[in-house]
Amino acid sequence: MKNIICTLLFIFGISAQLFSQDTNLLLHQKSTDLSKTPIYPRLTEYVDGQRKWKETFKYLDSIEIYMITYLSDGLKINGLLVKPKKKGKYPCIIYNRGGNRNFGSLKIAHGAITLGQIAKEGYVVIASQYRGNGGSEGKEEFGGKDVNDVTILTEVLKEIEVADTNRIGMYGWSRGGMMTYIALTKSGKIKAAVVGGAISDNFSSIKDRPEMETGVLSELIPNYAENKDVELEKRSAIKWADKFPKNVPILVLHGNSDWRVKPEQSLNLALEFEKNRIPYRLIMFEGGDHGISEHKEEVNEQVIRWFNRYLKNNEPLPNMEYHGQ
C-alpha cells in the first residue's frame, strides 16, 4: 500500500510539473545585440577611433532588449521586452503600438529608443505586435479580439523575474491609445495609463479620413459591413466613458495640429471623463503633430512623471469630488 501511495504521489508530481510547464505563456525570449542591427550606426559615433554610444544613447548600457513570443488565446504572438540590467524588482509598463499591419509594427529601434527610454528609468517594458502582425499567428481585428494580446501581458509579466506585477501601467499611442482605452475596461490590473494621439471616436475618424474606413476598418474588423455601427462603437471610448474604472488615473496627450487623429477626439473624451468623474489630465501641445514630435522631450518627461507618481511613488488618487473653498 505504501508503495502504491508513493507511486501515485510521484505521478502526481510529474503531472503537476508538466502542467505547470504547459501553462507558461512566455514561450521564447532572445536577447538582442544592437551592434548587429541596422540601427547601430544611428546610436553610435567614433571617438578616438573607437565606436561608442552617442551621449543621448549611453543609457543602452544599462538595459537589455529581448524579442519575445508568448501565448494569447492559444496563438503565438511576437513582441518586445526591455528591462534594466541591474537586479531588482521593477514596476511594469505595457506599451501598445500604433498603426495596423506592417505600418507601425515594432522594430528593434522601438526597443532601443521608445521602450528603452522608459526602461532606463527603472521599468520593465513589454509590447505586443498584436496577432497577425510581425510574424504573429492569427488575424488582426483593430481593437477586437487582439485586445486580448494586450491584457494577457499582465500574466506574461509574472514570468519575468524582475517584474513587480503589483505595479503595472499601460501606455499607448494612436491605435495603441484605443487599445489602451478598451483594455482598461477589461482588466483590473492596470494602475495608471498614458495615451497619446489616441483614437477615441472611430465615427469621427471616418468623417475626417474616409480612407481609414476603406483601407483599414472594413478590411480588418470582422463582419464590418453587417455590423458597422456596433463594431465602431466597441472601439470608440467616447461611447462608453462611463465604463472606465475610477481608480486608474489617465494622462491624455494630444497635438492640436494632429491630422491623423483630430484633437477634438481627446477634447470630447475629456468632457465625458468630466461627467463620469474619471481621474485624468489632458495636455494639448500647441502645433504638435500626431507624434507630438515638436515637443518630444516634454512628452517623455510627462510620461515618466505620470508613471513615477502612480507606480513608483504610489501617490494617492486625486480627489474627484467637487471640493474647495
C-alpha positions in Angstrom: 0.0 0.0 0.0 2.8 2.4 0.9 4.5 1.7 -2.5 1.2 2.5 -4.3 0.8 5.8 -2.5 4.4 6.7 -3.2 3.9 5.9 -6.9 0.8 7.9 -7.1 2.5 10.9 -5.4 5.4 10.6 -7.9 3.0 10.5 -10.9 1.0 13.4 -9.5 4.2 15.4 -9.0 5.4 14.8 -12.6 1.9 15.6 -13.9 1.8 18.9 -11.9 5.2 19.8 -13.2 4.2 19.1 -16.8 1.0 21.1 -16.4 3.0 24.0 -15.0 5.3 23.9 -18.0 2.4 23.7 -20.4 0.8 26.8 -18.8 3.8 29.0 -19.3 2.7 31.9 -21.5 6.2 33.2 -22.3 7.5 30.8 -24.9 10.6 32.5 -26.1 12.9 35.4 -25.3 16.0 36.2 -27.2 18.4 39.0 -26.2 19.4 41.5 -28.9 22.9 42.6 -29.8 22.4 46.1 -31.1 25.8 46.1 -32.8 24.4 43.6 -35.3 21.3 45.6 -36.1 20.7 48.3 -38.8 20.1 51.0 -36.2 23.5 50.7 -34.6 25.2 53.4 -36.7 22.5 55.8 -35.7 23.1 55.2 -32.0 26.9 55.4 -32.1 29.8 57.6 -33.1 33.6 57.2 -33.4 35.6 58.7 -30.5 39.4 58.3 -30.8 39.0 55.6 -33.3 36.5 53.6 -31.3 32.8 53.3 -31.8 30.9 54.4 -28.7 27.3 55.2 -27.8 26.3 58.8 -28.6 25.8 60.8 -25.4 22.0 60.6 -25.9 22.1 56.8 -26.0 24.6 55.9 -23.3 21.7 54.5 -21.3 21.7 51.5 -23.6 24.5 50.0 -21.5 22.0 49.8 -18.6 19.2 47.9 -20.3 18.6 44.6 -22.0 16.4 44.2 -25.1 14.6 41.0 -26.0 12.5 39.7 -28.8 9.7 37.6 -27.3 7.0 35.1 -28.2 4.0 34.5 -25.9 0.6 32.8 -26.0 -2.6 34.7 -26.3 -5.9 32.7 -26.9 -3.6 29.8 -28.0 -1.9 31.9 -30.7 1.8 32.6 -30.7 2.3 36.4 -30.5 5.6 38.2 -31.0 6.7 41.3 -29.2 9.5 43.1 -27.4 10.7 43.2 -23.8 13.1 45.8 -22.4 14.3 45.7 -18.8 17.1 47.2 -16.6 20.3 45.1 -16.3 20.6 45.8 -12.6 18.9 43.2 -10.4 15.8 44.2 -8.5 12.1 44.4 -8.7 10.7 47.0 -11.1 7.2 48.4 -11.9 6.0 47.4 -15.4 4.7 49.3 -18.4 2.7 47.6 -21.2 3.3 49.6 -24.4 0.7 49.5 -27.1 2.0 50.3 -30.6 0.0 52.3 -33.1 -0.7 51.6 -36.8 -2.0 48.5 -38.4 -0.4 45.5 -40.1 3.2 46.4 -41.0 2.5 50.2 -40.6 3.8 51.0 -37.1 5.0 47.4 -36.4 7.6 47.1 -33.7 11.3 47.2 -34.7 14.4 46.9 -32.7 14.6 50.7 -32.9 11.4 50.8 -30.8 13.1 48.7 -28.2 16.2 50.7 -28.1 14.6 54.2 -28.1 10.9 54.3 -27.4 10.8 51.4 -24.9 14.4 51.8 -23.8 14.0 55.4 -22.7 11.3 54.2 -20.3 13.2 51.1 -19.1 16.3 53.2 -18.2 14.1 55.0 -15.6 13.7 51.7 -13.8 10.8 49.9 -15.6 10.1 46.6 -17.2 8.5 47.5 -20.6 6.7 44.9 -22.7 5.0 45.4 -26.0 3.0 43.3 -28.5 3.0 43.2 -32.2 -0.7 42.1 -32.0 -2.0 38.9 -33.7 -1.4 38.7 -37.4 1.4 41.2 -37.3 5.2 41.0 -37.0 5.2 37.2 -37.6 2.5 36.6 -35.0 -0.2 34.0 -35.6 -3.9 34.8 -36.0 -5.6 37.8 -37.7 -5.6 41.4 -36.6 -9.0 42.9 -35.7 -8.1 46.5 -34.9 -9.4 46.6 -31.4 -11.4 43.3 -31.4 -10.0 40.0 -30.0 -6.5 41.4 -30.5 -7.1 43.4 -27.3 -6.5 40.1 -25.6 -2.9 40.2 -26.8 -2.5 43.3 -24.6 -4.5 42.3 -21.5 -2.7 38.9 -21.3 0.6 40.6 -20.8 -0.3 41.3 -17.2 0.0 37.5 -16.8 3.1 37.2 -19.1 4.9 39.6 -16.8 4.5 37.2 -13.9 7.1 35.0 -15.7 9.7 37.9 -15.7 11.8 37.6 -12.6 12.4 41.3 -12.2 8.8 42.4 -12.8 6.7 43.7 -10.0 3.2 42.8 -11.2 1.5 44.7 -8.4 2.6 47.8 -10.2 1.6 47.8 -13.9 0.9 50.8 -16.1 -0.2 51.0 -19.8 1.0 53.4 -22.5 -0.5 53.6 -26.0 -0.2 55.8 -29.0 -2.8 56.4 -31.7 -4.4 53.0 -32.4 -2.5 51.9 -29.3 -4.3 54.5 -27.3 -7.6 53.0 -28.5 -6.3 49.5 -27.4 -5.4 51.1 -24.0 -8.9 52.5 -23.6 -10.5 49.2 -24.3 -8.1 47.3 -22.2 -8.8 49.5 -19.1 -12.5 48.3 -19.2 -11.4 44.6 -19.4 -8.5 44.4 -17.0 -8.5 45.3 -13.3 -4.7 45.0 -13.1 -3.7 48.4 -14.6 -2.9 51.1 -12.0 -2.2 54.1 -14.3 -2.4 54.8 -18.0 -1.0 57.2 -20.6 -2.3 57.7 -24.1 -1.0 59.9 -27.0 -2.9 60.9 -30.1 -5.4 58.3 -29.2 -8.4 57.2 -31.3 -11.5 57.6 -29.1 -14.1 58.1 -31.8 -13.9 56.0 -34.9 -17.1 57.6 -36.3 -15.2 60.9 -36.3 -12.1 59.2 -37.8 -14.2 58.1 -40.8 -15.5 61.6 -41.4 -12.1 63.1 -41.1 -10.3 60.4 -43.0 -12.6 58.3 -45.2 -9.6 56.2 -46.3 -9.5 54.8 -42.7 -12.8 53.0 -43.4 -12.0 51.7 -46.8 -8.3 50.8 -46.2 -8.3 49.7 -42.6 -11.6 49.3 -40.7 -13.5 47.4 -43.4 -10.5 45.2 -44.1 -9.6 44.3 -40.5 -12.8 44.3 -38.5 -14.8 41.0 -38.8 -18.3 41.3 -40.3 -17.8 45.1 -40.7 -20.4 45.6 -43.4 -23.1 43.8 -41.5 -22.3 45.3 -38.0 -20.6 48.6 -38.8 -22.2 50.8 -36.1 -21.9 48.1 -33.4 -18.2 47.4 -34.2 -17.3 51.1 -34.4 -18.9 51.7 -31.0 -17.0 48.9 -29.4 -13.8 50.7 -30.5 -14.9 54.3 -29.6 -14.3 55.2 -25.9 -16.4 58.3 -26.4 -19.5 56.0 -26.4 -18.8 54.2 -23.1 -16.7 56.6 -21.0 -18.9 55.5 -18.0 -17.3 52.1 -18.2 -13.8 53.4 -17.3 -12.5 52.4 -13.8 -12.5 55.4 -11.4 -9.3 54.2 -9.7 -7.0 54.4 -12.8 -5.6 57.9 -13.5 -5.2 58.6 -17.2 -2.8 61.1 -18.8 -4.1 62.2 -22.2 -1.6 63.8 -24.6 -2.5 65.3 -28.0 -1.0 67.6 -30.5 -3.5 70.3 -31.7 -2.1 70.1 -35.2 -2.6 66.3 -35.5 -4.3 65.5 -38.8 -4.3 61.7 -38.4 -6.4 61.8 -35.2 -8.0 65.2 -34.8 -7.5 66.8 -31.3 -11.3 67.1 -30.9 -11.3 63.4 -30.1 -9.4 63.8 -26.9 -11.1 67.1 -26.1 -14.5 65.5 -26.4 -13.5 62.4 -24.4 -12.2 64.7 -21.6 -15.7 66.2 -21.3 -17.0 62.6 -20.9 -14.4 61.9 -18.3 -15.6 65.1 -16.5 -19.2 63.9 -16.5 -18.2 60.5 -15.1 -15.5 61.8 -12.7 -12.7 59.7 -14.2 -9.3 60.9 -12.9 -7.4 62.3 -15.8 -5.1 65.1 -17.0 -5.3 66.4 -20.5 -2.3 68.2 -22.1 -2.7 69.7 -25.6 0.6 70.6 -27.3 0.5 73.7 -29.4 1.4 72.9 -33.0 2.0 69.3 -32.2 1.7 66.7 -34.9 0.4 63.1 -34.5 3.5 62.0 -32.7 3.9 65.4 -31.0 7.4 65.4 -32.4 7.8 69.1 -31.8 7.7 68.5 -28.1 9.2 65.1 -27.8 11.4 65.8 -24.8 8.5 67.3 -22.8 6.3 64.4 -23.8 8.8 61.9 -22.5 9.1 63.8 -19.2 5.4 63.9 -18.7 5.1 60.1 -19.4 7.8 59.2 -16.9 6.5 61.7 -14.3 3.0 60.2 -14.5 4.1 56.6 -14.1 6.5 57.6 -11.3 3.7 59.2 -9.4 1.3 56.3 -9.5 3.6 53.3 -9.9 6.9 54.1 -8.2 5.7 56.5 -5.6 2.2 55.0 -5.1 0.8 58.5 -4.9 -2.9 58.7 -3.7 -5.6 59.1 -6.4 -6.8 62.6 -7.0 -9.9 63.7 -5.1 -12.5 63.7 -7.9 -15.3 65.0 -5.6 -16.2 68.7 -6.1 -14.5 70.4 -3.2 -12.6 73.5 -2.1 -13.5 77.0 -0.8 
